[in-house]
Amino acid sequence: KQEVTQIPAALSVPEGENLVLNCSFTDSAIYNLQWFRQDPGKGLTSLLLIQSSQREQTSGRLNASLDKSSGRSTLYIAASQPGDSATYLCAVSDNNDMRFGAGTRLTVKP
Amino acid sequence: EAGVAQSPRYKIIEKRQSVAFWCNPISGHATLYWYQQILGQGPKLLIQFQNNGVVDDSQLPKDRFSAERLKGVDSTLKIQPAKLEDSAVYLCASSHTGRTGNTIYFGEGSWLTVV
């Protein structure tokens, strides 16, 4: 059974800092991995989708990498801004299900 | 393009009462999902529809939860009778086809508090 873990659970950084969020999964037989953003009281917004054959995806200041063999993904946020404050969740899709991690709650201080 | 619409946004009920949530997916999306998100946890899939057929309901507590997607468009999720542990956000999502290759779009959720 696939398990998805995100570390740290919470992270606070000053504005302008580059940061990395981590996601690990136990079963490497995945179709894809997605990173989502969730603002308080809101639904989830898809940020990046990495297919199993890809190593990374980039969108603006965001870069997500995928290492299937080690069961790891990272979300790199460059030059963080207060507007980046939110909970970031990763989700892994395999043959059976899409499983989410519990998320990392990010606070970017002005 | 309109997003995934959900209602009601907030609901407070007493245990053993019933509640129903409604979802209207993005137009043209064949796949519709209902997720349960308990505070501090990631979303958990309750049920997935492909058009009006059920693809996966393995994690749906069928003794109290039911869902339908009449005509392959709108969907309702019902809980009867509700328990305290059902307090959560119920997220509806849709995608063009299945989840293995397509972006999923989420609604803002229906927040349920059972007291």
Interface residues (C-beta under 8 A of the other chain):
Chain A: V4 Y31 N32 Q34 F36 G41 K42 G43 L44 T45 S46 L49 Q51 L89 A91 S93 N96 D97 M98 R99 F100 G101 A102 G103
Chain B: V4 G40 Q41 G42 P43 K44 L45 D56 L91 A93 R99 T100 G101 T103 I104 Y105 F106 G107 E108 G109 W111
